[in-house]
Amino acid sequence: MTVDPRAALDRLIAALEAHYNAVASRRGEDDPGVDDAYDVLADAFEAYDDALGTVYSEATPFYLAEEDDDEDDDESDGEDSEESDDADDEYDDDVLVDELTTEDH
């Protein structure tokens, strides 16, 4: 399959326009048309960025942010951070014990 950065750019521009039109004509906060346009735009951007990299060894200065899965990730992030805090506390205690032992000698 031949990669054509110009064709990918044309698709990206069309996706930007479609996304703008979807946002401008939004029918409510959770309009599925906006979500669909967002996904198409993200795919078009990745295709363009990949085409630039493949053909010209160049990249855009942009990146796509990772999407969070609403409440599920928020809950698990809290649990993970508590566990990592506990691990950090144990490590800190070990360092303090080692420092005290060294100073005594």
Secondary structure, 3 states (H helix, E strand, C coil): CCCCHHHHHHHHHHHHHHHHHHHHCCCCCCCHHHHHHHHHHHHHHHHHHHHHHHHHCCCCCCCCCCCCCHHHHHHHHHHHHHHHHHHHHHHHHHHHHHHHHHHHC
